[in-house]
Amino acid sequence: MTAKKRGNTVAEITDLVQPIVEKMGLTLWNVCYVKEGSEYYLRIFIDSDSGVTIDDCENVTRAVDAPLDRLDPIEGNYILEVSSPGVERELVLDRHFDRYLGTPVMVKLIRPDENGIREYKGTLISHDKETITLMLENGSETVIKKKAAVYIKLDDFNIN
């Protein structure tokens, strides 16, 4: 696909594809536009309480292809990928953190914190725009800045 860049690409694409995805009975989890090596990827993550099938991914791909070409939000070529966020789904948006309060998560920091720790596992007990608070296995709480994290993901090995 080839397109021209304007404004906030991810926000434009989100606004375009969200109603399409919802009309198909699915939830739009997230939209990412990233460069990996020499390639650019537009990744649309879809979700459903009953799970996401390969057919769901194919159907969404077909449904958003033409509208994306008309919107033309991206300069240059890119690869469109539609998939599930997976079991170890990354929590990015406020609604993700809201949905998974009380759930075990894994956090990997960009660099070790003041205690020399780079990875945390614990239960997500609160969040705001800038931080999350985890209850650790030892019963202590720790506050982590979201911008200091490489990722914040569900800990699928500890979800009941």
TAWO-V373743 format. One record per residue. N is the residue number from 0. RES is the residue in one small letter. PSI is psi in whole degrees, 0 to 359 (NA if undefined). NEAR is the number of other C-alpha atoms within 10 Angstrom. Layout:
N;RES;PSI;NEAR  N;RES;PSI;NEAR
This chain:
0;m;145;13  1;t;142;13  2;a;174;16  3;k;144;13  4;k;133;11  5;r;145;12  6;g;213;9  7;n;100;10  8;t;309;17  9;v;319;18  10;a;318;12  11;e;315;15  12;i;319;22  13;t;312;16  14;d;325;10  15;l;312;15  16;v;337;20  17;q;310;20  18;p;328;14  19;i;313;17  20;v;315;22  21;e;324;13  22;k;334;10  23;m;5;13  24;g;19;11  25;l;172;20  26;t;137;18  27;l;114;19  28;w;311;23  29;n;161;20  30;v;131;19  31;c;141;16  32;y;113;17  33;v;157;12  34;k;129;11  35;e;114;8  36;g;232;6  37;s;0;5  38;e;148;10  39;y;139;16  40;y;133;15  41;l;113;18  42;r;125;18  43;i;119;27  44;f;127;20  45;i;156;25  46;d;163;21  47;s;145;15  48;d;332;7  49;s;7;7  50;g;166;11  51;v;131;18  52;t;167;14  53;i;327;11  54;d;320;9  55;d;315;21  56;c;316;19  57;e;316;13  58;n;320;14  59;v;317;21  60;t;311;17  61;r;321;12  62;a;329;15  63;v;346;19  64;d;304;13  65;a;315;11  66;p;324;14  67;l;320;19  68;d;321;14  69;r;317;9  70;l;321;14  71;d;55;19  72;p;352;20  73;i;133;23  74;e;128;13  75;g;185;12  76;n;150;13  77;y;163;18  78;i;126;12  79;l;126;16  80;e;133;15  81;v;127;20  82;s;175;19  83;s;153;20  84;p;350;17  85;g;172;14  86;v;315;12  87;e;53;14  88;r;140;18  89;e;133;20  90;l;122;20  91;v;311;14  92;l;157;11  93;d;320;11  94;r;332;10  95;h;313;14  96;f;320;20  97;d;314;15  98;r;326;10  99;y;22;16  100;l;137;16  101;g;7;15  102;t;145;18  103;p;135;22  104;v;162;26  105;m;139;20  106;v;131;22  107;k;124;17  108;l;154;19  109;i;318;13  110;r;157;13  111;p;146;12  112;d;188;12  113;e;342;7  114;n;3;6  115;g;11;8  116;i;134;11  117;r;338;15  118;e;135;16  119;y;148;16  120;k;137;19  121;g;182;24  122;t;129;22  123;l;114;22  124;i;341;18  125;s;168;16  126;h;159;18  127;d;192;12  128;k;327;9  129;e;339;10  130;t;163;15  131;i;154;17  132;t;130;18  133;l;143;27  134;m;117;19  135;l;166;15  136;e;329;10  137;n;3;7  138;g;355;9  139;s;161;9  140;e;148;15  141;t;142;13  142;v;130;12  143;i;133;18  144;k;130;14  145;k;320;18  146;k;347;11  147;a;356;16  148;a;137;16  149;v;316;14  150;y;158;18  151;i;113;21  152;k;158;18  153;l;142;24  154;d;90;19  155;d;342;15  156;f;344;10  157;n;10;13  158;i;130;10  159;n;NA;6
